[in-house]
């Protein structure tokens, strides 16, 4: 399926280039290389996240090194008036992130996406890794999200509300077809908003739901999620996190179509943000060396947005396994560049 999609994208792009040869061409380098000609658009970009990570289990260092956390390149665009595509790959060779075709001819209220894509479930999971406030997603998000899969999704936007429903197969598990769904709405003020979201998914004999709450008022933002899931016939799992952030330089966290975006600095000196998170319950606590277990943890962090496309972050996380006496911690520093 992936090979056929790549061939279709290449052929369609070539046809679009020929058809638009006589149209006015617009080129932009703001946030990636963008070329536009009539109904045809093409954009190329990517991200680099390079980390230093030191983690300990019961006071003994387990990791202490530099690592390429994410390295991705993408190409996306419109190949006709109502048809678009995106292809995104990891440059370390670990595989495809996104590879899909999209049809928007029914309007923004009903968009169809076919191919390898992120399936709808959870606020933090649906927010891009380059736009999250804390360097690593919460343990509960990593445990209960459905990630990416090959399938078909119907989604739409109406005012400040969104919906999405996807039928897919899990990339990481050779499994039966499952589904994931998410609905959100936001109540917006002059310089504030309140977000509510619900999600439900069912795949691999695992089902679960999630509840999302978030708010922004001026430079302050807060978000929380609660997850409850059944894995197999016996395990009933749950977990939650609450996090908050404040821009010391007065920026406000952007929000669009049910997810948060990355802040742009107001001044040439950049934007500074302090963040904190508390989480408890079942989750993938591998970042602090506890593994998949029931644990509680807190994170403190500081972000400097030197430019809209350049970010430096520092996080410290400390946690305790609720089922044993194990303690884990992590100190992480990240350099992030998007282009």
N, C-alpha and C positions, 0 to 999 in steps of 0.2 A: 504493500500500500504506500509506503514511504517513497519508493522508487518511482511509482506512477505519479505521485503528487509532485515530486521534484521535476519530472519530465513535463508535466502539465504547466508548472510555473515557468519553466524556461521557455517553452513554446509560446505561452501567452504573453510573456514579457517581450519576446522578439516581435510578435505581431503588433503589440502596443507601440513599440518603438517605431516600426515602419509607418503605422497609421498616423502617428503624431509628429511625423518628421517636419511638417510645415507649420506646426502650431508654435506659439510663443513658449519659450523655455525659461523657467524660473529656477534658480539655484540658491539654496540656503545652506549654511553650515552651522546654524544655531541648533544645538542638541542633536547632532548627527548630520550626515550629508543628505540633503533633500533635493530632488529634482522633480519638477512639475511641468507638465505640458498638456493642456486641455484636461480631459478626464483621466489622464494617466499620471500616476505619481510613483516615485521610487525613493526609498529612504534606506540608508545604511548606517549602522552604529553598533554599539556594544558596551560592555562594562568590564572593569577590572577591579577586583577586590582582593587586596593582599593583606594578610593578617600575621600578627605575632600572637601566639597563644601559649599561655602557661596554665596548666590545670593540675590539680592535686586531688588525691583520694586519701583521706585519713592522714593528711599532712605529708604524704609522699608524692613527689612530682611524677606525673605520668606522661605529660606532654610539655615540651619546652622548645618551640621551633617557629620558624617562619613558614607560611604556606599560602599558596594561591587558593583562596576560598572560592572565588568564582571568576571565570574568564569566559565571556560569551560574545559572540558577534551575531548580528541579525540583519536581515534584509526584509523589507515589507513595502507594500504599496498597493495602488489600484491598477488593475490590468484592463479595466473597462469601467463604465459609469457605476455599476452596482456590484462589481466583483473586486475583491481585494485578497491579499495573501500575506502570510508572515512565515519566515523560516529563521529559526534561532538555534545555534549550535554551541556546545561547549568547546573551547579551543584546546582543552587538554585531552580531547578525544573520547570523553566519557559518553558522548551521544547527543541525540536530538532533544532540545527543550520544547520548541514549538515548530510545527510544520502543518499549516492548515490553509484552506480556502474559505472565504467568507462571502455570503450574499446578503446585500442590504436593500434589495429592490422593493421590499414591502414597507420600508420606512424604519425609523429608529425604534419603533415599538415591536419589531419582529425581525431579528437578525439571525441568520443560520450560519453556523461555523462547523466545518467538516474537516477532521484530521486530528493530529496530535496536538493537544491543548491542555491548559490548566482547567480542571473541572471545578464548578462553583460550590464552594463550601468554606465559610469562615472569613472574617474581616482581615485578620492578620495574614492569612494564607493568600488571599486574593490581592492584598497590597503587595506591590513589587518589592523584591529584596533590596532594590536600590532606594526605596522610599520608606522603609520601616525605620522607626526611631531608635530602637534598641538593636544592636548589631546582629543578634541571633533571635529567631522567633521563639516564643514561649514553648516550654516542653509539652504542654497540652496541645498546642497547635500542631507541633511536629508529630505527636502521637495519633491525633484523630483526623488530620486532614486527608484528602484523597489524592492530592498531588495532580499529576498529569496522566492522561490516558488517550488512546485513540478512540474517537467516536464522533458523535454529532450533538450539537448544542443549539438550543433555541433561547435567545435572550432579548431583552428589550429595556428601553428607558421611557418613562412617562413622567415629565416634570422632575421632581426630586426623588422618584421611586425607581427601583430596578427589579428585574426578575431574571432568573436563568435556570434552565433545566437541561441536564446533559445525560445522555446514555453512552456508555463507554466501556472499554476493557482496560484493566489495570496494567500499566507498563511494567511494573515490578513483579507482578504475579500473573502466571499463566492461568487466568481465572475466567469464570462466567461473566456475562454482561451484567453490569450494575448501573446505578444512576446516582446523580447528585443534584441538589437543587438549592437555591438561595433566593430570598427576597429581602429587599431593603427599602427603607424610606428615611428621608431626612427632613427636619424642620429647620429652616434657615432664617436667621435674623440679620441685622445690618452687619455685624461683625462676629457672628456666632452661629453654631449649628448643633443639632442633636440628632444622632443617628441611631436607628434601631434595625436589627437584622435577624433573620431566622434561616437556618439551614437544616437540610435532612439528606442523608445519603444511605445507600444500601448496596453492598457488594461483598463478595467472598464470604457469605454468611455473617458478615459484620454490618450492623446498622447503628446509626446514631444521629443525634441532632445537636445543633449548636445555637446559642443565643448571643447576640452581639449588642453592645451598648457603647456609644462613644459621644463625646461632646467637645466642642471647641468654643472658647470665648477669648478673643484677642490672642495674646501670646501663650495662653494656657490650653492644654489639650489632655484628655483622658480617654481611655478605652478599656473595655473589659469583655471577656468572653467566657462562657460556661459550656462545657461539652459533656454529654452523657452518651455512652455507647454500650452495645452488647457485642462481644466478640465470641463467636461460636455459640454453643448452647448454654454455657454456664457463666461466663465472665461478664459482670456488669461493672463498667468502669466509668469514672467521671473525673474531671479536673477543671480548673479555672485559673485565670490570671487577671490582674488589675494593674494597669500601668498609667503613668502620667508624665507629662513633659512641660517645660516652660522655656520660651525663647527669651534669653536675657537681653537680646538686642531688639526685641519688639516685633519680630515676624510672627505670622500666624500659619498654622499648618494647613496646607491646601487640601481640598476634598473635591472629588469629581466622580460621579456615577457609582457611588457606593463604596469607594475606596479612598485612602489617603494618598497624597502625592508628596514630593520632596519640596521643602521650602527653598525659595530663592532669596539670597541675602539682599537687604536693603542698601547696604553700604559696601564700598570696595574692601573694607576690612573684614567682611564676612559676617556670618550669623553664628551665635553661640546658643546652645540648647542643653539644658540639664534634663535627665530622664531617670525614672525609677520604676521598678516593677516588683510585684509580689505574686507568687504563684504557688498553688497547692493542689495535690491530688495526683491521679495517674497521668503519666506523661513520659516522653522520651528525654530523660535527664542526662543523656550521654555527654553533653557539653561540660558537665561537672563530674563526669566519670561514674555516675551512679547507674546508668543504663535505663532501661524501661522499667519503671517502678512507681510506687506511690511516694512522693517526696514533696517537701516544701522548700522554696528558695526565694531569695531576693536579689535584685540587680540594681546597681547604681551606674550611671553613665554620663559622659560629657561628649557632645558633638560640636565640631567646628565646621561649618559650611563655608569653606574658603571661596567657593564659586558655586553656582548652581550645579555644576558638573563635577565638583571636587569636594570631597568630604573626608575629614579625619574623625575617628571615634575611638573612645576608650570606655570599656565596660569592666566591672567587677561583679561576679556572681558567686554567691555562697549558698549552699543548700544542705539539707539533711534528709536522709532516707527515713520515711515514716514506718518502715517495716523492719529496720535494723538500726544499728548504731553507726552506720557509715556516714561520713561527712565528705562533701566534695566542694571544690571551688574552681573558679576560672578567672584569669586576667587576660583580656583580649584587647588588642589595638588593631585598628583597621585603617588602611588607606583605600579610598574608593574613587575611581574615575569613571565617568560615563561619557560616551561620545557618540 
